[in-house]
Amino acid sequence: MRVQFEDMVRQFEKVLLSRGMDSPSAKLSATMIAETSLEGVYTHGANRFYFYVKNIDDGLVDVDARATPVGRFGALERWDAKMGPGNLNASICMRRAIKLAKENTIGCVALANNSHWMRPGTYGLMAAQETCIGILWTNTLPLMPAWGGKDAKVGNNPLVLAIPSNDGPVLVDAAMSQFSYGKMETYKREGRALPFDGGFDSEGKASRDAGAIMESKRPMPMGFWKGTSLALALDLIAAALSGGRTTHSIGTDVESEVSQVFIAISLANLPDRAAIEEKITASLADLKASDAIDPNNPVRFPGERRKSLREENMREGIPVDEKIWEKICSL
């Protein structure tokens, strides 16, 4: 089924208001989640809203808590999220990092004790829209084994890199596993096989069965050992800068009190801004001129489809699994 964007925002907002969230916050949180689905990232939009609200109902998220600063060290600030709504806290910290960047060319906010921040790319886009490079990531509960191990010890720790350009932001939004758990949930629900090996089943065999991979908690790290190494490094840096928890101390039961980093670098502060923009434009044009394997599927830069998907879904409505929409409406 398809749901109009404004209807989706209203439904999300209505549910959040019923949980005691103040009206401006409910509107902002609902809009960010609906925009995630509007831009084609269904796994972290409507698909995740039910679990967002369940965490509120279970007392894991405090709808009244907001991130506050607890320390400053030059262009680095530490903030405490107090387990408030993850996407609201993340937007607060990204805005603060952008403000610091405009003052100092670079700004960094490290956040401790946040709940799930929903779609990571949202905050990278915030930076790019302010002519800033955005670099941000989070740690998670243990979701995959270290390379060579069987039991989950490291998070899949999504990393976002956003670069403003005249053709629209370049947006890399990637978990350290080949497929995020949200993507695997979608394939499992729809009864489809993954397009590539996405992990290992309980017998240690490479598999495209999303359900078997989620059950074994053995997703394939991107780049094999490189993926788990990068995941560990991101985890330790986030905890060190924020003073918050590592994946090890978050534990395996519920993803809570995670550590996150938001870095913004203002291109407007650099004297060769025009030359930088020309280089970015030329590089993207060269990439898009690639000789495509499939002539009907031209090479695109990361994030390029966002605009066309947004326009299509705004016009025709946002695709939503009927069962998921029923669960949302039941809230």
Residue pairs with C-beta under 8 A, 6 or more apart in sequence:
1 319
1 320
1 321
1 322
1 325
2 313
2 316
2 317
2 318
2 319
2 320
3 11
3 46
3 317
3 318
3 320
3 325
4 317
4 318
5 34
5 35
5 38
5 313
5 314
5 317
5 318
8 34
8 37
8 46
8 318
8 320
9 27
9 30
9 31
9 34
10 30
11 328
11 329
12 29
12 30
12 33
12 34
12 49
12 328
13 26
13 27
13 30
15 49
15 53
15 328
15 331
16 25
16 26
16 29
16 30
16 53
16 63
17 23
17 26
18 331
19 53
19 56
19 57
19 63
20 63
20 64
21 29
21 63
21 64
21 85
22 64
25 63
25 85
25 88
28 88
28 91
29 85
29 87
29 88
32 87
32 91
32 118
32 119
32 122
33 45
33 46
33 48
33 49
33 52
33 87
33 118
33 119
34 45
34 46
34 318
35 45
35 122
36 42
36 44
36 45
36 118
36 119
36 122
37 45
37 46
37 47
37 313
37 318
37 319
37 320
38 45
38 309
38 310
38 313
38 314
38 318
39 306
39 309
39 310
39 313
40 305
40 306
40 309
40 310
40 313
41 119
41 121
41 173
42 186
42 319
42 320
43 180
43 182
43 183
43 185
43 186
44 118
44 119
44 120
44 182
45 118
45 119
45 318
46 318
46 320
46 324
46 325
46 328
47 182
47 185
47 186
47 321
47 324
48 116
48 118
48 182
49 328
50 324
50 327
50 328
50 331
51 116
52 61
52 85
52 86
52 116
52 118
53 331
55 61
55 115
55 116
55 254
56 63
56 85
60 83
60 115
60 254
60 256
61 83
61 84
61 85
61 86
61 115
62 82
62 83
62 84
63 84
63 85
64 84
65 81
65 82
65 83
65 84
65 85
66 82
66 84
66 88
66 89
66 92
67 79
67 80
67 81
67 82
67 84
67 89
67 92
67 93
67 111
67 114
68 79
68 80
68 82
69 77
69 78
69 79
69 96
70 78
70 79
70 80
70 243
71 77
71 78
71 243
72 78
75 100
75 104
75 106
75 107
75 108
76 108
76 109
76 110
76 241
77 96
77 100
77 107
77 108
77 109
77 110
78 109
78 110
78 111
78 112
78 241
78 242
78 243
79 92
79 93
79 96
79 109
79 110
79 111
79 112
79 242
80 111
80 112
80 113
81 89
81 111
81 112
81 113
81 114
81 115
82 113
83 113
83 114
83 115
83 256
83 257
84 114
84 115
85 115
86 114
86 115
86 116
86 117
86 118
87 117
87 118
87 119
87 122
89 111
89 114
89 115
89 117
90 111
90 114
90 117
90 118
90 122
90 123
90 260
90 262
91 122
91 123
91 126
93 109
93 111
93 123
93 260
93 262
94 109
94 123
94 126
94 127
94 134
94 136
94 262
94 264
95 126
96 107
96 109
96 262
97 107
97 108
97 109
97 127
97 262
97 263
97 264
98 107
98 126
98 127
98 130
98 132
98 264
98 266
99 107
100 106
100 107
100 108
100 109
100 264
101 107
101 132
101 264
101 265
101 266
101 269
102 130
102 132
102 266
102 268
102 269
105 265
105 266
105 269
105 270
106 263
106 264
106 265
106 266
107 263
107 264
108 241
108 261
108 262
108 263
108 264
109 261
109 262
110 238
110 241
110 242
110 243
110 244
110 259
110 260
110 261
110 262
111 242
111 244
111 259
111 260
111 261
111 262
112 242
112 243
112 244
112 245
112 257
112 259
113 244
113 245
113 257
113 258
114 138
114 257
114 258
114 259
114 260
115 255
115 256
115 258
116 255
116 258
117 123
117 138
117 260
119 173
120 136
120 137
120 138
120 158
120 159
120 160
120 173
121 160
121 162
121 171
121 173
121 303
123 134
123 136
123 160
123 262
124 134
124 136
124 160
124 161
124 162
124 169
124 171
124 173
125 134
125 162
125 169
125 171
126 134
127 133
127 134
127 162
127 264
128 134
128 162
128 163
128 164
128 169
128 170
128 171
129 164
129 169
130 264
130 266
131 164
131 266
131 267
131 268
132 164
132 264
132 265
132 266
132 267
132 268
133 161
133 162
133 163
133 164
133 264
133 265
133 267
134 160
134 161
134 162
134 262
134 263
134 264
135 160
135 161
135 162
135 261
135 263
135 264
135 265
136 159
136 160
136 260
136 261
136 262
136 263
137 157
137 158
137 159
137 160
137 234
137 238
137 260
137 261
138 157
138 158
138 238
138 258
138 259
138 260
138 261
139 155
139 157
139 234
139 235
139 238
139 239
139 245
139 246
139 247
139 250
139 258
139 259
139 260
140 155
140 156
140 157
140 158
140 247
140 250
140 255
140 258
141 155
141 247
141 250
141 251
141 252
141 253
141 254
141 255
142 152
142 153
142 154
142 155
142 217
142 247
142 248
142 250
142 251
142 252
143 152
143 154
143 155
143 156
143 177
143 181
143 217
143 219
144 152
144 153
144 154
144 155
144 156
144 176
144 177
144 199
144 217
144 218
144 219
144 221
144 228
144 231
145 151
145 152
145 153
145 154
145 217
145 218
145 228
146 153
146 154
146 228
146 232
147 221
147 224
147 225
147 227
147 228
147 229
148 225
150 204
150 218
151 217
152 217
152 218
152 252
153 247
153 248
154 176
154 228
154 231
154 232
154 235
154 247
155 176
155 231
155 235
155 247
155 250
156 175
156 176
156 177
156 180
156 181
156 219
156 221
156 231
157 175
157 176
157 230
157 231
157 234
157 235
157 238
157 247
158 173
158 174
158 175
158 176
158 180
159 172
159 173
159 174
159 175
159 176
159 230
159 234
160 171
160 172
160 173
160 174
161 170
161 171
161 172
162 169
162 170
162 171
162 172
162 303
163 169
163 170
163 280
164 267
164 280
165 277
165 280
165 281
165 284
166 277
166 280
166 281
167 281
167 284
167 301
167 304
168 303
168 304
168 306
168 307
169 303
169 306
170 280
170 284
170 301
170 302
170 303
171 302
171 303
171 306
172 302
172 303
173 302
173 303
174 222
175 181
175 222
176 221
176 222
176 227
176 228
176 230
176 231
176 234
177 198
177 199
177 219
177 220
177 221
177 222
177 227
178 196
178 197
178 198
178 199
178 219
178 220
178 221
178 222
178 227
179 187
179 194
179 198
179 199
179 210
179 219
179 220
181 214
181 219
184 194
184 198
184 210
184 213
184 214
184 219
185 210
185 214
187 193
187 194
187 210
188 210
188 211
188 214
189 321
190 321
192 210
193 208
193 209
193 210
194 208
194 209
194 210
194 213
195 208
196 208
197 206
197 207
197 208
197 220
198 207
198 208
198 210
198 213
198 219
198 220
199 206
199 207
199 213
199 216
199 218
199 219
199 220
200 206
200 207
200 213
200 216
200 218
200 220
201 207
201 209
201 212
201 213
201 215
201 216
201 218
202 212
202 215
202 216
204 218
206 220
207 213
213 219
213 220
220 227
221 227
221 228
221 231
223 230
235 246
235 247
235 259
236 246
237 261
238 244
238 259
238 260
238 261
239 245
239 246
239 259
241 259
241 261
242 259
242 260
242 261
244 257
244 258
244 259
245 257
245 258
245 259
246 259
250 256
250 257
250 258
267 273
267 276
267 277
270 276
284 301
287 299
287 301
288 298
288 299
288 300
288 301
290 298
290 299
292 298
292 299
313 319
